[in-house]
Amino acid sequence: MGNRQPAIFCHFIPWYSLIMVKWSEIALLFLRIGSLGFGGPLALVALMEQECVTRKKWVKRERFEESFVFCKMLPGPLAYQMALWVGHELRGVGGGLIAGVCFVLPAATLLFLFAKYYQFIQGLSASSWILDGMRIGAMVIILQSVGSLFSPYRKKVTGWLYALSGALLLTLLPRWEPLIILGGGILSVLLLKKYPDFRLKLQSVSVLLALFWTHFKAGALVFGTGLAIVPILEREVVTKYHWLTQKEFLDALVFGQITPGPVTTLSSFIGYQVAEGFGSLIATFGMYLPGALMILLFLPRIRSSIENKSWLVDFQRGAVPTVIGCLMAASFGLLSGVLVDPVLRATFFVLLLIQIVWVFPAWLVILLGSCLQPILCFVVDSIL
């Protein structure tokens, strides 16, 4: 049978798991998906389905699709949670941990290296123009994601109310963004007279604990897309703690977009800027811990009891458009700090038009921005 399952994990192996897959097979598959997976969470989940359901037949399609719906309703990075779930389905908690770590590891390593050599990159002669173009490309992707996320709600009055309220409240009360998101979800539940118990625990101590807690909150409040962490992290990392400047934060977003795997690995970059290697590890651990707890420990035990509970869907109906509203407000705030001259604004509108017409993958839009910005600068300097 290959590797024997350690006794500590035996209790957690799903009873419905019919195939005992080797841990090395799980590790290699998710290292490959994490290394080659571009295109956002849905593309990554589709790649998992192709490998685990269609090609290897490790998981039944019905089970995969059913769990995908559950993961969409729960907070946390979607693709990462599905990696955890597949691993758990195959080899219990141990398999889930291996799948989750291997899925995140390639992108987290690349972001760590970008952070380590960030000063060198900034020192290159053409880096200013290139990084400006890449930042603008990242902003185009964020705005496109906002529009894509909001498309299911654009014909619903309640969706607009939650989104606009979230945007307004975040602008007026930026420190309360996690509570604004939770408030949107709870309000949606309360309007239908259902009262689950929600609690949010707040704490702040040393720099490392603050770093961990900042990323833990972000990881626990991601709905719909990894880019939903932008408002939380931008507020904490740039405005509250001043760990990064706004441009450095955008560079972290850029590097998160052009690397494979989940964009939430930007936590590795942020952590390195705060406390080098150990900070990178702490921030990444904080970002992905909520999803691991949710999928590996919480969901398997309560799945049957919540399977038909409508309040989870009701909570999502309020929480997701509220997140979108917060993301809108944060995006316009970031844009105002990026589009500081006519050339940058021209680059932004050209990239936005390109993306509307052709819809390129995120990494290609960012690379186009890095090429287009120097060209426009050269043209303007030549004319003037």
N, C-alpha and C positions, 0 to 999 in steps of 0.2 A: 504493500500500500504506500510505501515511501515513508515520509516523515510521520512520526507518531505525534498525535495532538497532546500537548502537555495537559496534565490534570487540571490546572488552574483555568483552562479555557474550555474544558469539556462541557460544563454546564451551559455554556453560551452558544454551542453549535446548534443552529436551527434544525428542528426535527424533520423539516421538509427538504433538507439538503440531501440530494441523492448522489452527488458526485464529490469525492474527496480529492480536491485539487491540491497539488503541492504548493507549499508557500513560495518556493522559488518561481513557479509559474505565475503566481499572482504578482509577485514583485516585478518580474521581467515585463509582464504585460502592462502594468500601470506605470512603470518607468518609461516604456515606449510611448504610451498614450500621453503622459505628461511631457515628453520630449518633442512630440510631433503634433500635438493637438493645438491648432490655431482656430480662431473663429468664434470664440465665446462659449458660454456654458452649454447651449443647445447643441453646438457642433461637437463638443467634447462628449456629451451624453450620447449623441448619435454614434460616435466612434465606439463607445463602450458597448452599446447595443449591438453594433455590427460584430464586434469581437466576441463578446461574452454570450450573446443570444444566438446570432445567426451562424457565426463561423465555428466557435468552440462548443456551442450548445451547453454551456455551464449553467445557464439560468433559463427558466421558462419565460417566453415572451409575455404572457399574461401577468406573471409575477413582477417582471421588470417594469412594465407599463403601469401597473397598480402602484408600485413603490415610487415611481417617478412622480405620480400625482401627489403622493404623501410628501415627498421631499420638496415639491414646489410650494406646498401649503405651509411648510415649516420654515422658520428663519434659518439662515446659514447659506454659504456659497453652494449653489445647486450642484454643479459638476463634482465638487469635492464630496458632497454628501452622497451622491450616487456611487462614487468610488468606494466610500466607506461601506455603503449598503451592499454592493456586490461582494466585497471582501468578506463581510459578515455573513452573507448568504452562503459563501463557499466554505469558510473555515472559522466561523464564529468571531469573537472579539479580536483574537490574534490576527486573523485574516483581514478584518476590517482595518486594523491599525497598520498592517503592512501595505494594504492597497492605498490608504489615505496618505501615508508618509511617502511612498514611492511616486504617487501621482503629483504631489506638491514639490518633491525634492528637486527635479530638474529646473523648474522656473525659479524656485527659491535660491538655488545655487547661482543661477545667472544674475539674479537681482543682487545677491551678495557681492558678486564680482563687479557688477556695475557700480555699486556703492563704494567698494574698496578702491576702485580706480576712477572714481567720479572727478576728483580734483585734476587728475591727469587729462581726462577727457575735456574738461572745461578749459584747460590750458592750451589745447590745440588751436591753431590760428583760425580755422574756419568753424570752430565749435559753436560760437555764438549764433551765427546764422543757421547752422544745422539744427541746433537744439531749439531755437525759436520756431523753426518750421515743424519740428517734431511735436512741440507743445501744442501748436495750432492743430496739427493732425489729430492729436489726442482729444482736443476739445470738440472737433467735428464728430469724432466717434462717440463722445459722451452725449452730445446733442442728438445724434442719430439714435442712440440707445434710449434716450428719454422718449423720443417720438415713438419708437417701436414698442417700448413698455406701455405707453399710454394708449396705444391703438385699441385695446379691448375696452377701454373706458371712455373713449372720446364721444360716444353716442349716449352716454349715461350722465344725467345731471348730477347724481351723487358722486360719480368719479371726478367730475370737474370741481365740485365743492370740496372734496377731500384734498385734491391736488393743490388747488389755489389756497386753501386754508393752510396746508402744510408749508407751501412756499412763503406765505405771508408771516406765519408764526416763526418760521426759521429765520426770516429776515429781522423780525422784531426781537426774538428770544433765541439767539444762536446757541446758547449754552444748554438749552433744553431739548435739543434735537432728538435724543433717544426717547424722551417722554412724549414728544410730539408724535412720533411714529406709533408708539404703543397706544397713545390716546386715540389716534385715528382708528386703529383696530378695535379697541375696547368700545369706542362710541358706536361702531357698526354693529357690534354684538349687543350692546345695551338697547339699541333702537329696536331690536327684535326680542327684547325682554329675556336675554339669557345672561347669566352672571358668573362666568368662570373667574377664578382667583388669579390675578396677575400681580407680581411684585417685581420691583427693580431694586437691586442692591447697589449702593454707591460707596466707593471707598477711594482714598488717595493717600499714598504714603511716600516712599522714596521714588527716585527717578525710574528705577527698574520696575517697581510695582506699578507706577503710573503708566509706564510704557506697556506693561502686560495688560493692565486694566483697560487702557484706551483701545487696544486691539481686540481684547476679549469682547468689549461692548460692540465694536464694529462687526465682529464675526457673529455675534448673537442677533444682530438686527439687520442682516442682509436679506432683503426680499427681492426676488425677481432677477437680479443681476449682481455680479460682483461690484459693478460701478456704484451700487447703492451705498457702499462704504464711503464714497467721496465726501459727502457733507459732514459725516461724523469725524473722519480723520482730518479733514482740512481744518475744521474748527479746533480740534484738540492739538494737532501737531503744529499748525502754523500760528493760530491766533492765541490759544491758551498757553501752551508750553514754550512756543517759539523754538522748537527743535529744528524746524526747517523754514526757509523762506518760501514764499508762494511759488517762486520759479523752481526751487528744488523739489517741492511737493509735486509740481506738474511733471518734472523730469522723472520722478518715481512712477507717476502714472504712465508716462511714455514708455519707460523700460518694462513696466508691467504689461503694456499692450503689445510690445513688439516681441516679447518672449512667449514661448508656448505655455500651455497650462492656464490656470486661473489667474486673473488680474489681481486677485487679493494677495498674491505673493509680493506685492509692493511693500508689504509689512517688513520683509527682509531688508529692503533698501532703507526704510525709515529707521528700523532698529539699529542698523549699522551706523547711521549718521549720529545716533544718540549715544550708543555705548559699544560701538564696533562689533566684533564677532558675537560676544555674549548678548548684546542688545538685539542683534539680528535674530538670534535663536529665541530669545524671550518674546519678541514681537510676533514672530511667525507662530510660535507655540500658542500665544494668546489668541491670535486670529483664528486658528483652526481647532482650538479646544472645544468651543461651544458645539460645533458641528459633530465632533467625535462623540461628545457626551449625548447629544440628541439622537444620533443614528445608532450608535453601538449599545447604549444602555437604556435610553428612554423609550425610543420607538418600538423596539422588539417586545417590551413588556406591556405597553399600553395600546398597541396597534389594534387589537380586537375590540377594546373598549371604546376607542375613538373613531373606529372605521366609519360609522354612520352618523357621527355627530356633526350637525350642520353649523355649529358655532365656529368651528375651525375655518370653514369656507367663509362665513360671515366676517370673521376677524380679518381674513386675507383681503376681503373686498374693501375694507376700510384702510388696512395697513399699507397695501401695495400702492394705491394712488397717493396716499400721504407721503410715502417714500419718494414717489415720482415728483411730487411737488417740492419736497426738500432738495431733491437732485436738481430740479430746475433752478431753484434759488441759488444753490451752490455753484452751478454751471455758469450762470450769468455773473456771479461774483468773481469766479476765476477768469472768465473772459475779459472782464474789465481790467484785470491786471496784466493780461497778455497782449491785447490789441491796442498798443500804446502809440503806434504810428501808422501812417497810410499804407506802407508796404505790408506790414503785418495784417492789417485789415483786408487788403487785397488778397493776400495769401489765404486767409480764412474763407473769404467768399468764393474764391476759385475752387478750393478744396471741397467746400460744402456743396457747390454746384456739381463737381465731379462725382461726389458720393451720392447725391440725389439721382443723377442720371445713370451711373454705372454700378453703384453699390459694391465697392471693392472690400476685401477683408481688412480688419482694423490695422494689422501690421503694415499692409501695403499703403494705406492712406497716410500713416505716420511717416513712412519712408518717402512717399511722394512729397509730403510737406518739407522734409529735410532737403530734398532736391529743389523744390519750387522756390523756397525762400531765398537761397543764395542767388538763383537766377533772376528773380524779381529785384533783389537788391542791386545786382550788377546792372540790370537794365535801367533802373532809376538813376544810379550813379552816372551811367553813361550819358543819359539825357540831360541831367543837371550839370 
